[in-house]
């Protein structure tokens, strides 16, 4: 069937030029908006970071508009297409389905401290007014355990509750040494890469262990719970395929949950905040204040006030910091490949 403007097209929205695109819908395929419809309103942005984070100095993202609002497609550049397709599914859900029902209007958030020298900690924390919890990046390549200990100690002087994130960089002996040296923390996020290693660390230490990559990058996200490898699940909306998938996973895991961002723009962050606002229980501050790490965002960032961010819809600014044409072409090609993967599923 070929849809034309006015043909009761369930996906069509006004394009950037005020017209409806023509496209083909195959009834045997899943109900996804056709790729050309997504690209009609898509913009690729280039957002400079205040501080290098996760090795990134400039955050690139594609945003697009659907019937229910805006969605974001921003898998990290090194991710393959199969993994990146989940991010596209999340963006489509946000744009064409909108958020799930909320049970709270605000979400407590942690401050996020990159792997900076201890002398820069106070400047970073000043961007998170009222935060009572801070997540501190540790195990950065090229740094030492002494650097981590000093950074965490500097945070403790200003924030009462500290959690650390090693992004799977330690082996088991190194993790045990580091956890002992760093001292009291709320939890240690992904100290080691494998589920087997997480379980080994958890059996020895008293501090709770949180799993991030072992859930969102696993073929079976429930394996962490079955292996009793973690106490807390750190769930990220875009990598896991969307708000409703995260809420379903929260139910299945039967663990404490922290909703965290994937260095989202304000568009993607709106979906993450909406997910946290829809959780039946929320006992930990969420990692949803990373907009403070961006020098420029696509809309007013979710900047914490009194340690929390408020639930809201986001409409991008008119004067977006657009990426160069070659980067736009790269992202459009990536979206087409990921869309094909979603259609095949």
C-alpha positions in Angstrom: 0.0 0.0 0.0 1.3 3.5 -0.9 0.3 6.2 1.6 -0.1 9.7 0.3 -0.8 12.8 2.4 -4.3 12.5 3.9 -4.6 8.7 3.5 -4.9 8.1 7.3 -1.2 7.3 7.5 -0.6 6.2 11.1 3.0 7.4 11.0 3.1 10.5 8.9 3.8 13.9 10.4 4.5 17.3 8.9 8.0 17.2 7.4 10.6 20.0 7.9 9.1 21.4 4.7 5.5 21.2 5.8 4.6 18.3 3.4 3.9 14.6 3.9 6.3 12.1 2.4 5.2 9.3 0.2 6.2 5.8 1.3 5.3 2.1 1.1 3.9 0.2 4.1 4.0 -3.6 4.0 1.3 -5.1 6.2 3.5 -8.1 7.0 6.2 -6.0 8.6 6.2 -4.7 12.2 4.5 -1.4 12.8 7.5 0.8 12.7 7.5 4.3 11.0 9.2 4.0 7.7 12.8 5.2 7.6 12.1 8.0 5.3 9.4 9.3 7.6 11.9 9.4 10.5 14.5 11.1 8.3 12.0 13.8 7.2 12.4 15.6 10.5 15.8 14.3 11.6 18.6 16.6 12.7 22.1 15.6 13.6 23.7 17.7 16.3 27.2 18.1 17.6 27.4 19.0 21.3 30.7 20.0 22.9 31.4 18.6 26.4 32.5 20.7 29.3 34.8 17.9 30.4 35.9 14.9 28.5 33.7 12.0 29.6 33.9 8.4 28.6 36.7 9.6 26.2 34.2 11.9 24.4 34.8 15.6 23.9 31.9 16.1 21.4 28.6 14.3 21.7 26.9 13.6 18.4 23.2 12.6 18.3 20.3 12.4 15.8 16.9 13.6 17.0 13.6 13.3 15.1 9.9 14.1 15.6 7.0 11.7 15.7 3.3 11.9 16.5 3.8 12.1 20.3 7.0 14.2 20.5 10.7 13.8 19.9 13.0 10.8 19.9 16.7 10.4 20.0 19.1 8.0 18.2 22.6 8.4 19.7 24.5 5.1 20.1 28.1 5.6 20.8 30.2 5.6 17.7 32.0 2.3 18.4 28.7 0.3 18.8 27.8 -2.0 16.0 24.5 -1.9 14.2 22.8 -4.7 16.1 23.4 -3.1 19.4 22.6 0.4 18.0 19.2 -0.8 16.8 18.0 -0.9 20.4 18.7 2.8 20.6 16.7 3.5 17.5 13.8 1.4 18.9 13.9 3.6 22.1 13.8 6.8 20.0 10.9 5.6 17.9 9.0 4.7 21.1 9.5 8.1 22.6 8.5 9.9 19.4 5.5 7.7 18.4 4.2 6.3 21.7 5.2 8.9 24.3 6.0 8.3 27.9 4.3 5.7 30.2 2.1 6.9 33.1 4.1 8.6 35.9 3.8 8.0 39.6 6.0 10.9 40.6 6.8 14.4 39.3 10.4 14.6 40.3 13.3 12.2 40.3 16.3 12.4 42.6 19.6 12.4 40.7 23.3 11.9 41.5 26.1 14.2 40.6 28.5 12.7 38.0 32.2 13.2 38.4 34.4 12.2 35.4 37.9 10.9 35.9 39.3 14.4 36.7 42.1 15.4 39.0 41.0 15.8 42.6 41.6 19.6 42.3 38.8 19.9 39.8 36.1 18.0 41.8 34.6 21.1 43.4 34.1 22.8 40.1 32.3 19.7 38.7 30.1 19.3 41.7 29.0 22.9 41.5 27.0 22.0 38.4 24.8 19.7 40.5 23.2 21.9 43.1 21.6 20.1 46.0 22.9 16.7 45.1 23.4 14.4 48.1 24.8 11.5 46.0 27.7 11.5 43.6 28.8 8.8 41.1 32.6 9.0 40.5 34.3 7.4 37.5 37.3 5.3 38.5 39.7 2.9 36.7 40.3 5.4 33.9 43.0 4.2 31.4 46.3 5.9 32.1 45.4 6.7 35.7 46.4 5.0 39.0 44.5 3.7 42.0 46.0 6.6 43.9 44.2 9.0 41.5 40.9 7.2 42.2 41.4 7.4 45.9 42.2 11.1 45.8 39.2 11.9 43.6 36.8 10.0 45.7 38.2 11.6 48.9 37.7 15.0 47.3 34.1 14.2 46.5 33.4 12.9 50.0 34.4 16.3 51.4 31.5 17.8 49.6 28.9 15.1 49.0 27.7 12.7 51.8 27.0 9.6 49.6 29.4 8.3 47.0 29.1 5.5 44.5 31.9 4.5 42.0 31.8 3.2 38.5 34.7 1.2 37.0 33.0 0.4 33.7 34.3 -3.2 33.9 37.9 -2.2 33.8 39.2 -4.3 36.8 39.9 -8.0 37.1 38.9 -9.6 40.4 42.1 -9.1 42.4 42.4 -5.5 41.2 38.7 -4.8 42.1 39.2 -6.2 45.6 42.3 -4.1 46.2 40.6 -0.9 44.8 37.4 -1.3 46.7 39.4 -1.8 49.9 41.6 1.3 49.2 38.7 3.6 48.2 36.7 2.7 51.3 33.0 3.3 52.1 30.7 3.7 49.1 27.0 3.3 48.4 27.8 0.7 45.8 30.4 -0.3 43.2 29.1 -0.2 39.6 30.5 -2.8 37.2 33.8 -3.4 38.8 34.6 -6.2 36.4 33.5 -7.0 32.9 32.1 -10.5 33.2 29.1 -11.8 35.2 31.3 -14.5 36.7 33.8 -11.9 37.9 31.0 -9.8 39.3 29.7 -12.7 41.3 33.3 -13.5 42.6 33.7 -9.9 43.8 30.2 -9.8 45.4 31.0 -13.0 47.4 34.0 -11.3 49.1 33.1 -7.6 49.7 30.5 -6.1 52.0 29.7 -3.2 49.6 26.8 -3.7 47.2 27.6 -4.5 43.6 25.7 -2.8 40.7 25.6 -4.2 37.2 25.3 -1.9 34.1 27.1 -3.3 31.0 26.4 -6.9 32.2 22.7 -6.2 31.8 22.4 -3.8 28.9 25.0 -5.4 26.6 24.1 -9.0 27.5 22.1 -11.4 25.2 20.2 -12.3 28.3 19.8 -9.3 30.7 18.3 -11.5 33.4 21.5 -13.6 33.7 23.0 -11.2 36.3 20.1 -11.9 38.6 20.1 -15.6 38.1 23.8 -15.7 38.8 23.4 -13.6 42.0 26.1 -11.4 40.6 24.8 -8.0 41.7 22.6 -6.2 44.2 21.5 -3.3 42.0 20.6 -3.0 38.4 21.7 0.1 36.5 19.2 0.4 33.6 19.6 2.7 30.6 16.6 3.4 28.4 18.2 3.8 25.0 20.6 0.8 25.1 17.8 -1.5 26.4 15.3 -0.5 23.7 13.0 1.9 25.3 11.0 3.0 28.3 8.5 0.2 28.5 11.2 -2.5 28.0 13.1 -1.0 31.0 9.9 -1.1 33.1 9.3 -4.7 32.1 12.9 -5.6 32.9 12.6 -3.9 36.3 9.8 -6.2 37.1 11.6 -9.3 35.9 14.9 -8.6 37.7 13.5 -8.2 41.2 16.4 -6.0 42.2 16.9 -2.5 43.3 17.1 -0.3 40.2 18.9 2.9 39.2 17.9 4.6 35.9 20.9 6.1 34.3 21.5 8.1 31.2 23.7 7.2 28.2 25.0 10.7 27.9 21.7 11.6 26.3 20.7 15.0 25.0 17.7 16.7 26.6 15.5 14.7 24.2 16.8 11.3 25.2 17.0 12.4 28.9 13.2 13.2 28.8 12.6 9.5 28.1 15.0 8.4 30.9 13.4 10.8 33.4 9.9 9.5 32.3 11.0 6.0 32.9 12.3 6.7 36.4 9.1 8.6 37.1 7.1 5.6 36.2 8.9 3.1 38.4 6.7 1.7 41.2 9.6 2.0 43.6 12.6 4.3 43.5 15.0 3.9 46.4 18.2 5.4 44.9 19.2 8.6 43.2 19.3 8.1 39.4 22.1 9.0 37.0 20.1 11.6 35.1 22.0 14.8 35.6 24.6 14.3 32.9 23.2 17.2 30.9 25.3 19.3 33.2 28.4 17.8 31.4 27.3 19.3 28.1 28.5 22.8 27.1 25.5 23.0 24.8 22.3 20.9 24.6 19.5 20.6 22.1 17.1 22.2 24.6 17.3 23.3 28.2 19.1 20.4 30.0 17.6 18.5 32.9 19.7 20.4 35.4 19.1 19.2 39.0 17.5 21.6 41.5 17.7 20.5 45.2 19.1 17.2 44.0 16.3 16.3 41.7 15.0 16.8 38.1 11.4 17.4 37.1 9.4 15.4 34.6 8.7 17.3 31.4 8.4 17.0 27.7 11.1 18.5 25.5 11.0 20.5 22.3 14.4 21.2 20.7 15.6 24.7 20.2 15.3 26.4 16.8 19.1 27.2 16.6 20.5 23.7 17.0 24.3 23.1 16.8 24.2 21.0 13.6 26.8 18.5 12.7 28.9 18.8 9.5 27.4 17.4 6.3 29.6 14.4 6.2 28.6 13.5 9.8 24.9 13.9 8.8 25.4 11.5 6.0 27.1 9.0 8.3 24.3 9.1 10.8 21.6 8.8 8.2 23.3 5.7 6.8 23.6 4.3 10.3 19.9 4.9 11.0 18.9 3.2 7.7 20.9 0.1 8.6 19.5 -0.1 12.2 16.0 0.5 10.9 16.4 -2.5 8.6 17.5 -4.6 11.6 14.3 -3.6 13.5 12.2 -4.4 10.5 13.8 -7.9 10.3 13.1 -8.5 14.0 
